[in-house]
Amino acid sequence: MAGICYVAPDIAIPSPRGASTHILELAAALAKLGDEVHIVSKRLAGQKPVEEIRNVTLHRMYRWPGGVVPASEGWGTRGNDSRSVGFESLGYRLYLQTFNAARAGFFAARIIRGFSLGAVLERETAFGAGAFASVITGRPLLLEVIGPRSSPFSLSRCFKLLAYSSLMVPNEFRSRTEYVEAGVNTEIFKADGESRRKLREKLGLGDGIVVGYVGTFQTFHGVSDLLKAVELASRRRNDLKVLLVGPYSQSAVKLAADLRISSKVIFVGPVGYEDVPSYINASDIMVAPYNTVGTDRAVHGIGSPLKVLEYMATGKPTIGSSLPQLTTILQDGITGRLFPEGDFKRLAEIILELADSPVERERLGKKGSSMVNEKYVWSTLASRINDLILEHSRHTRE
């Protein structure tokens, strides 16, 4: 098996972000197959520089050479925007794409040499750090493309692109692209009646219908549409409540107050990854209301929708907006429900339809869970990555 350096210096691990979940779950799946995996990740104040989690070694680096990152890079302070903190500054963006990418590349190269690792896996938001490490060490580069921010250096250097959507890949590189699916940890994301009972009792949810959401509150996640839909739906069903889990919810709290539904909305804040399944289990209907209109995601859409897979694996009927990245997972009326992006009135109607039909909720939940367990597991993606690295190694020797 290959020794792999997974280069993602912009992501703090662990954290409530889906990116953190994706990286750690994929790395753990690779380790389970026998790979030695080292991750280069972002270091926050209070985190250890080196730590082993789930048989994967994390090597953390501060984003600034001087040490501790600003407090704004921690949990719960990110603005309601799809850009990272500080990206409004052109100078800061250039710093990340040049000097910091080179720093991270040299940092990764020392790890690769020190542990005799055989390949580099770069997340595209590393802005070329993996490509720097690949050049320095001579190791092959596999580029993982979640969004449209790939460095031209990485695109030209990699032997293969791993992409979750064709919308994220420049046309000239599509012949070198392997389209893959993300996964879900079905060992922890599963139906659990006991955790449902305990959490509903703890939160005082009673016997009413609970609509759930897990994630951040950036504009393109569409939580504002969900709140507007709940305001409409609650006019007919007074027992409707909303459970919102995740960081950066300040603007959503204000919107709920403006809509006069604060009494129906429970803002949980960020929770540990291992606690997320309990909140999904406590809900009756889960929603992924992505709305990219007017955001920087409008052209390329979203990345890999992990939350949807987690909802479905837990056996919950799931509603999502009709983005290309969702329509292959949520087949309307079969494995879930879809509504036109941004159409909160239609979302309200679907919520009411499911709220009124426990039989339909159970049917969709079972269908979705069965499909996810069969197709969307991390071991499948990890095996494909190993195969690609081995194939490249054989071709290089030939």
C-alpha positions in Angstrom: 0.0 0.0 0.0 1.0 3.6 -0.5 2.2 6.1 2.1 0.2 9.2 1.4 0.6 12.9 2.5 -2.8 14.5 2.3 -2.1 18.3 2.0 -4.9 20.5 3.2 -3.3 23.4 5.1 -6.4 25.6 5.0 -8.6 23.1 7.0 -8.5 22.8 10.8 -9.1 19.2 11.9 -11.2 18.4 13.8 -13.7 21.1 13.4 -17.5 21.4 12.6 -16.8 22.0 8.9 -17.8 19.4 6.3 -14.3 19.8 4.9 -12.8 18.6 8.1 -15.1 15.6 8.2 -14.3 14.7 4.5 -10.6 14.8 5.0 -10.5 12.8 8.2 -13.0 10.2 7.1 -11.2 9.6 3.8 -7.8 9.5 5.5 -9.1 7.0 8.1 -10.5 4.9 5.3 -7.1 4.9 3.5 -5.4 3.9 6.8 -7.9 1.1 7.3 -6.8 -0.3 4.0 -3.2 -0.4 5.2 -1.9 3.0 4.0 0.3 5.2 6.2 -1.4 8.5 6.1 -0.1 11.9 7.2 -2.3 15.1 6.9 -1.0 18.6 6.7 -3.7 20.8 8.2 -4.3 24.2 9.7 -3.4 24.8 13.3 -5.6 26.8 15.6 -4.7 28.2 19.0 -4.6 25.4 21.6 -4.1 22.6 19.1 -1.1 20.2 19.2 1.4 20.5 16.4 1.3 16.7 15.8 -1.5 14.4 16.8 -2.7 10.9 15.9 -6.4 10.5 15.3 -7.9 7.2 14.0 -4.5 5.9 12.9 -3.9 9.0 10.9 -1.1 11.5 11.8 -2.0 15.2 11.7 0.8 17.7 11.2 -0.6 21.2 11.9 0.8 24.5 10.7 -0.2 28.0 11.6 -1.4 30.1 8.7 0.9 32.9 9.7 4.7 32.3 10.2 4.5 34.2 13.5 2.3 31.6 15.2 -1.2 31.8 16.6 -3.9 32.5 14.1 -6.3 35.4 14.8 -9.4 34.5 16.9 -11.6 35.0 13.9 -10.4 31.7 12.5 -11.9 29.7 15.3 -15.3 28.2 15.6 -18.4 30.2 15.5 -17.2 33.6 14.2 -17.3 33.1 10.4 -19.5 35.6 8.6 -22.6 34.7 6.7 -20.8 34.5 3.4 -19.4 31.8 1.2 -15.9 33.2 1.4 -13.4 32.4 4.1 -12.5 35.0 6.7 -10.1 37.6 5.2 -10.7 36.7 1.6 -12.1 40.2 1.0 -8.5 41.3 1.0 -6.7 40.7 -2.3 -3.4 40.9 -0.5 -4.4 38.1 1.9 -5.6 35.9 -1.0 -2.4 36.4 -2.8 -0.5 35.5 0.3 -2.4 32.2 0.6 -1.8 31.4 -3.1 1.9 32.2 -3.1 4.0 32.5 0.0 1.8 30.4 2.2 1.3 27.7 -0.4 5.1 27.5 -0.7 5.5 27.3 3.1 3.0 24.5 3.2 4.7 22.7 0.3 8.1 22.7 2.1 6.4 21.7 5.3 4.7 18.7 3.5 8.0 17.8 1.7 9.8 17.4 5.1 7.0 15.0 6.2 7.1 13.1 3.0 10.9 12.6 3.2 10.9 12.0 6.9 8.3 9.2 6.7 9.3 8.0 3.2 5.8 8.5 1.8 5.1 7.5 -1.7 2.4 9.9 -3.0 0.8 13.4 -2.5 -3.0 13.9 -2.3 -3.8 17.7 -2.5 -7.1 19.3 -1.7 -7.5 22.0 -4.2 -7.9 24.7 -1.6 -4.2 24.1 -0.7 -3.5 26.5 -3.7 -0.6 24.4 -5.0 1.0 23.4 -1.7 0.8 19.7 -2.7 2.3 20.5 -6.1 5.3 22.2 -4.4 5.8 19.2 -2.2 5.5 16.9 -5.3 8.2 18.8 -7.2 10.5 19.0 -4.2 10.2 15.2 -3.4 9.6 13.8 -6.9 6.4 12.1 -5.6 3.4 11.8 -7.8 0.5 14.2 -7.2 -3.2 13.4 -7.1 -5.4 16.5 -7.0 -8.7 16.3 -5.2 -11.1 18.9 -6.6 -14.0 19.9 -4.3 -14.4 23.5 -5.6 -13.3 25.7 -8.6 -10.2 27.1 -6.9 -7.5 24.7 -8.3 -4.0 26.1 -8.7 -2.8 26.1 -12.4 0.4 24.7 -10.9 -1.4 21.7 -9.3 -3.5 21.1 -12.4 -0.5 20.9 -14.6 1.5 18.8 -12.1 -1.0 16.2 -11.1 -1.2 12.8 -12.9 -5.0 12.6 -12.2 -7.8 14.8 -10.8 -10.4 13.4 -8.5 -13.6 15.4 -8.9 -17.1 15.2 -7.4 -18.6 17.3 -10.1 -17.7 18.2 -13.7 -18.6 21.8 -13.0 -15.5 22.1 -10.9 -13.0 21.0 -13.6 -11.6 23.2 -16.3 -12.5 21.8 -19.8 -8.9 21.2 -20.8 -8.3 18.9 -17.8 -11.4 16.7 -18.0 -9.6 14.0 -19.9 -7.4 13.5 -16.9 -10.3 13.5 -14.4 -11.7 10.6 -12.4 -15.2 11.3 -11.2 -15.8 9.9 -7.8 -18.4 9.9 -5.0 -17.8 10.9 -1.4 -18.9 8.7 1.5 -20.5 8.6 4.9 -19.4 6.7 8.0 -22.3 4.3 8.3 -21.0 2.9 11.6 -22.0 6.1 13.3 -24.6 7.6 11.0 -27.5 5.1 11.5 -31.0 5.1 13.0 -30.8 5.1 16.8 -34.1 5.3 18.6 -32.6 5.6 22.1 -30.4 8.6 21.2 -33.5 10.2 19.6 -35.6 9.7 22.7 -32.9 11.1 25.0 -32.1 14.2 23.0 -35.7 15.1 22.3 -36.4 14.9 26.0 -33.3 17.0 26.8 -34.3 19.7 24.3 -38.0 19.6 25.2 -39.1 18.8 21.7 -42.2 16.9 22.7 -44.1 14.9 20.1 -44.2 17.6 17.4 -42.6 17.4 14.0 -39.0 18.5 14.0 -37.3 19.7 10.9 -33.5 19.5 11.1 -30.4 21.1 9.5 -26.7 20.4 10.2 -24.0 22.6 8.7 -22.7 26.1 8.6 -24.8 29.2 7.9 -23.0 30.6 4.9 -25.3 32.3 2.4 -25.2 29.5 -0.2 -26.3 26.9 2.3 -29.8 28.5 2.0 -30.8 28.4 5.7 -32.7 31.7 5.2 -35.0 29.8 2.7 -35.5 27.1 5.3 -36.6 29.6 7.9 -39.0 31.3 5.5 -40.4 27.9 4.6 -40.9 27.1 8.2 -42.7 30.4 8.8 -45.2 29.5 6.1 -45.6 25.9 7.1 -46.1 26.7 10.8 -49.2 28.7 9.9 -50.9 25.4 9.3 -49.0 23.1 11.6 -48.4 24.8 15.0 -46.4 21.8 16.3 -43.6 22.4 13.8 -40.1 23.1 15.2 -36.7 23.5 13.7 -33.4 22.2 15.0 -30.4 24.0 13.6 -26.9 22.6 14.3 -23.7 24.3 13.4 -21.5 27.4 13.7 -21.8 31.0 12.4 -25.6 31.3 12.9 -25.8 35.0 13.9 -27.7 36.2 10.8 -30.1 33.2 11.0 -30.9 34.1 14.6 -31.8 37.6 13.5 -33.9 36.4 10.6 -35.8 34.0 12.8 -36.6 36.9 15.1 -37.7 39.1 12.1 -40.0 36.3 10.9 -41.4 35.9 14.5 -40.6 32.2 14.7 -37.8 32.3 17.3 -40.0 30.2 19.7 -40.0 27.5 17.0 -36.3 27.5 16.3 -33.6 25.8 18.4 -30.0 27.0 17.6 -27.7 24.3 18.9 -24.4 25.8 17.7 -21.4 23.6 16.7 -21.2 20.1 18.1 -18.6 17.4 17.9 -18.7 15.2 14.9 -19.5 12.1 17.0 -22.6 13.9 18.4 -24.1 14.9 15.0 -26.0 11.6 14.4 -27.9 12.2 17.7 -29.3 15.5 16.4 -30.2 14.0 13.0 -32.0 11.1 14.8 -33.9 13.6 17.0 -35.4 15.2 13.9 -38.2 13.9 11.7 -37.3 15.6 8.4 -33.9 16.8 7.3 -33.3 19.6 4.8 -30.3 20.7 2.7 -31.7 24.0 1.3 -28.7 25.1 -0.8 -29.2 28.3 -2.7 -26.3 29.5 -4.8 -28.1 32.3 -6.6 -26.2 35.6 -6.1 -23.2 33.9 -4.4 -19.8 32.9 -5.7 -21.1 29.3 -6.0 -23.7 30.3 -8.7 -21.6 29.0 -11.6 -20.0 25.9 -10.2 -22.5 24.9 -7.6 -21.6 23.2 -4.3 -18.9 20.7 -3.6 -19.6 17.2 -2.2 -22.9 17.4 -0.2 -21.8 15.3 2.8 -24.7 16.5 5.0 -27.2 14.9 2.6 -25.4 11.5 2.8 -25.3 11.7 6.6 -29.0 12.6 6.7 -30.0 9.7 4.5 -27.7 7.1 6.2 -29.4 7.9 9.4 -32.7 6.9 7.8 -34.3 10.4 7.7 -36.5 11.6 4.8 -34.4 14.3 3.1 -35.3 17.4 1.2 -32.8 19.1 -1.0 -32.7 21.9 -3.6 -32.5 20.8 -7.2 -28.7 21.4 -7.8 -26.8 19.1 -10.1 -24.8 17.8 -7.2 -28.0 16.7 -5.3 -30.2 15.4 -8.1 -28.1 12.2 -8.5 -28.4 11.4 -4.8 -32.0 12.6 -4.1 -34.3 11.1 -6.7 -37.5 13.0 -6.2 -40.2 10.8 -4.6 -37.8 7.8 -4.6 -34.9 8.4 -2.3 -35.8 11.9 -1.1 -37.6 15.1 -2.2 -36.4 18.0 -4.3 -37.6 21.6 -4.6 -36.5 24.3 -7.1 -33.5 26.2 -5.8 -34.6 29.2 -3.8 -38.3 28.3 -3.9 -39.1 28.4 -0.2 -42.8 28.2 -0.8 -42.4 24.9 -2.5 -40.1 23.8 0.3 -42.9 24.7 2.8 -45.3 22.5 0.8 -43.0 19.5 0.8 -42.3 19.9 4.6 -46.1 19.9 5.2 -46.6 16.9 2.9 -44.0 14.9 4.9 -45.2 16.2 8.2 -48.7 14.9 7.5 -47.5 11.4 6.4 -45.5 9.3 8.8 -45.8 6.4 6.3 -44.1 8.4 3.5 -41.4 9.6 5.9 -40.6 6.1 6.8 -40.6 4.9 3.2 -38.3 7.6 1.9 -36.0 7.2 4.9 -35.6 3.5 4.3 -35.0 3.9 0.5 -32.4 6.7 1.1 -30.6 4.7 3.8 -30.4 1.6 1.6 -29.1 3.5 -1.3 -26.4 5.3 0.7 -25.2 2.2 2.5 -24.8 0.4 -0.9 -23.1 3.1 -2.8 -21.7 5.9 -0.7 -19.0 4.5 1.7 -15.6 5.9 2.2 -13.8 2.6 1.6 -14.9 2.7 -2.0 -13.2 6.0 -2.6 -10.1 5.0 -0.6 -9.8 1.9 -2.7 -10.0 3.9 -5.9 -7.3 6.3 -4.8 -5.0 3.3 -4.0 -5.7 1.8 -7.4 -4.9 5.1 -9.2 -1.6 5.5 -7.4 -0.6 1.9 -8.1 -1.6 2.2 -11.8 0.5 5.4 -12.1 3.4 3.7 -10.4 3.2 0.7 -12.9 3.0 3.0 -15.9 6.0 5.1 -14.6 8.1 2.0 -14.2 7.2 0.8 -17.7 
